[in-house]
Amino acid sequence: MEYQSNIDPSKLPEHIAIIMDGNGRWAKKQGLLNRIFGHKSAITSVRETTETCAELGIKYLTLYAFSTENWSRPKEEVNALMELLVSTIKSEAPTLTKNNVRLNAIGDLASLPKSCQKELAETIELTKHNSGLVLTLALSYSGRWEIIEAVKKIALAVSANTLAVDSINDTTFRNYLSDSTLPDPELLIRTSGEFRVSNFLLWQIAYTEIHITDVLWPDFRKNDLYTALIDFQKRERRFGKISEQLNGAKA
């Protein structure tokens, strides 16, 4: 049974971010000794989630694909992940174009292997005129890294007298983050039942609604996305205000 009929199309989030967690545990549950099988199986989840978001009219989808901390994993797993990333980007490029999806990326992209940088750049160029869903991959990314990089850029601008200290505010700071064209996500989904944000979009998720599911990422399908959206639409987003203010009643 699909839950799409329970979703109010007028109350969809503009931007969904997902922490794709549980690939290694999924592989272990299947009796597979190599964690990379979990990562390979997760490609189906990425494809179905992207296509479903595009069908629903979601404007932005950001996926936490590889964190700066992931570089400390066993070298064999990291190398396999990089190879998988290259092959997946290459094979999925025609599907992205077919579905009018524009590929984007944030993170310390220069730290990726040259082959990854090449495939990523080529696919971003290939899809840059697509006008539908913007699919952003967070690669070699962490929220703390992003904030530190923004502070460095602001410090340089101040020292060069192109930015006044008194003019620095939320909007100014936001403009120095990885991609200032991306709106803050309204919904953050985390799979595998873990209750933490794992250094993801730390600045941007200040008022984001968080949905935790026990489903491991390789098992995540459109009904799981629908469930997260239904949960989101039940929330009252107050942004520091009280219910009466939002409803137009006297506080």
C-alpha positions in Angstrom: 0.0 0.0 0.0 1.3 3.4 -1.0 0.8 6.4 1.3 1.0 9.1 -1.3 -2.7 9.7 -1.2 -2.3 11.0 2.4 0.2 13.7 1.4 -1.0 17.3 1.0 0.7 18.5 -2.2 0.3 22.1 -1.0 2.4 21.5 2.1 5.5 19.8 0.7 8.9 20.9 1.9 10.9 22.7 -0.7 14.2 21.1 0.4 14.7 17.6 1.9 18.1 16.5 3.2 18.9 12.9 4.0 21.6 11.2 6.2 21.9 7.9 4.4 22.9 5.5 7.2 23.0 1.8 7.7 24.7 0.4 4.6 27.3 -1.6 6.6 24.7 -3.0 9.0 22.5 -3.9 6.1 25.3 -5.9 4.5 26.0 -7.6 7.9 22.3 -8.6 8.2 22.5 -10.2 4.8 25.4 -12.3 5.9 27.8 -10.3 3.7 31.3 -9.8 5.1 32.2 -6.9 2.8 30.4 -3.6 3.7 30.7 -2.4 0.1 27.8 -4.7 -0.8 25.6 -2.4 1.4 26.9 0.7 -0.5 26.1 -0.9 -3.8 22.6 -1.9 -2.8 22.0 1.6 -1.6 22.2 2.9 -5.2 18.6 1.7 -5.7 17.5 3.7 -2.7 19.2 6.8 -4.1 17.6 6.4 -7.5 14.1 5.7 -6.2 14.2 8.6 -3.7 15.4 11.0 -6.3 12.8 9.9 -8.8 10.0 10.1 -6.2 11.1 13.6 -5.1 11.1 14.7 -8.8 7.6 13.3 -9.3 6.3 15.0 -6.2 7.7 18.4 -7.3 10.3 18.7 -4.5 12.8 21.4 -5.6 15.9 20.3 -3.7 17.2 17.0 -2.4 20.6 16.9 -0.5 22.2 13.5 0.2 25.0 13.0 2.7 27.1 10.7 0.6 30.6 10.9 2.1 31.8 12.9 5.2 35.2 14.2 6.0 35.3 11.7 8.8 34.7 8.8 6.4 38.3 9.2 5.1 39.4 7.5 8.3 37.6 4.3 7.4 39.6 1.3 6.2 41.5 2.2 3.0 39.9 -0.8 1.1 36.4 0.5 1.9 37.2 4.1 1.0 38.8 3.1 -2.4 35.8 0.9 -3.2 33.5 3.8 -2.3 35.3 6.1 -4.6 35.2 3.6 -7.5 31.5 3.1 -6.8 30.9 6.9 -6.8 32.6 7.2 -10.2 30.7 4.4 -11.8 27.4 5.5 -10.4 27.7 9.1 -11.5 28.6 7.9 -15.0 25.8 5.4 -15.3 23.1 7.6 -13.7 23.8 10.7 -15.9 21.3 9.8 -18.6 18.6 9.1 -16.0 19.2 12.4 -14.4 18.8 14.2 -17.7 15.7 12.1 -18.6 14.1 13.2 -15.3 15.1 16.8 -15.7 17.3 16.6 -12.5 20.3 19.0 -12.1 23.3 17.5 -10.2 25.1 19.7 -7.7 27.8 19.0 -5.1 29.1 20.5 -1.9 32.1 19.7 0.2 35.9 19.7 -0.1 35.7 18.4 -3.6 39.4 19.0 -4.3 40.2 16.2 -1.8 38.3 13.6 -4.0 40.3 11.4 -6.4 40.8 13.0 -9.8 38.6 10.4 -11.5 35.7 11.4 -9.1 36.3 15.1 -9.7 36.2 14.5 -13.5 33.0 12.5 -13.6 31.3 14.8 -11.1 32.3 17.9 -13.1 31.1 16.4 -16.4 27.7 15.3 -15.0 27.2 18.7 -13.4 28.0 20.3 -16.7 25.7 17.9 -18.6 22.7 18.6 -16.3 23.2 22.3 -15.6 20.3 23.4 -17.8 17.8 20.9 -16.3 15.1 22.9 -14.6 13.6 20.3 -12.2 14.9 18.8 -8.9 18.3 19.9 -7.8 20.1 16.9 -6.4 23.1 17.9 -4.2 25.7 15.3 -3.2 27.6 16.2 0.0 31.0 14.7 -0.6 34.0 15.0 1.6 31.7 17.2 3.6 31.1 18.1 7.2 29.2 21.0 8.8 32.2 22.1 10.9 34.5 22.1 7.9 32.0 24.2 6.0 31.6 26.7 8.9 35.4 27.0 9.3 35.8 27.6 5.5 33.2 30.3 5.7 34.9 32.0 8.6 38.2 32.0 6.7 36.6 33.6 3.6 34.9 36.2 5.8 38.2 37.0 7.6 40.0 37.5 4.3 37.2 39.8 3.1 37.4 41.8 6.3 41.2 42.1 6.1 40.9 43.2 2.4 38.4 45.9 3.5 35.7 44.5 1.2 33.5 43.5 4.1 32.7 45.5 7.2 32.6 43.6 10.5 29.4 45.4 11.4 27.7 44.2 8.3 28.1 40.5 9.2 24.8 38.9 10.0 22.9 35.6 9.4 22.5 36.5 5.7 26.1 37.5 5.2 27.4 34.3 6.8 25.0 32.2 4.8 26.4 33.6 1.6 29.8 32.3 2.5 28.7 28.7 2.9 29.2 25.9 0.3 26.3 26.8 -1.9 24.4 29.9 -0.9 21.7 29.2 -3.6 20.4 26.2 -1.6 17.6 27.1 0.8 17.7 25.6 4.3 16.1 22.2 4.4 12.7 22.0 6.0 13.0 18.2 6.5 16.0 16.1 7.5 15.5 12.4 7.3 17.9 10.0 9.0 17.8 6.3 8.4 18.9 3.4 10.6 17.4 4.7 13.8 20.4 6.8 15.0 19.5 10.0 16.9 22.3 12.4 15.8 23.0 14.8 13.0 26.6 13.6 12.3 28.1 16.9 11.4 25.7 17.5 8.6 24.5 21.0 7.5 25.0 22.3 11.0 24.2 25.9 10.1 21.3 25.2 7.8 19.3 22.8 10.0 18.7 25.3 12.9 14.9 25.0 12.4 14.7 21.9 10.3 12.2 19.2 11.2 13.9 15.9 11.8 12.4 12.5 11.0 14.2 9.3 12.3 13.4 6.0 10.7 14.7 2.5 11.8 14.8 1.5 8.1 18.4 0.9 6.9 19.2 3.0 3.9 19.5 0.2 1.3 15.9 -0.8 2.3 14.5 2.8 2.0 11.8 3.1 -0.6 9.2 5.6 -1.7 6.7 4.5 1.0 9.4 5.4 3.6 9.7 8.8 2.0 5.9 9.2 2.0 5.9 8.3 5.7 8.5 11.0 6.4 6.5 13.6 4.5 3.2 12.7 6.3 5.1 13.1 9.6 6.5 16.4 8.5 3.0 17.7 7.5 1.7 17.0 11.0 4.3 19.2 12.6 3.7 22.8 13.7 6.7 24.9 12.6 6.8 27.8 15.1 10.3 29.3 14.6 10.4 30.5 18.2 6.8 31.8 18.1 3.8 30.3 19.9 0.8 28.5 18.3 -1.5 31.4 18.8 0.7 33.8 16.9 0.9 31.4 13.9 -2.9 30.9 14.0 -3.5 34.6 14.0 -5.1 34.5 17.5 -4.3 36.9 20.4 -1.4 35.5 22.4 
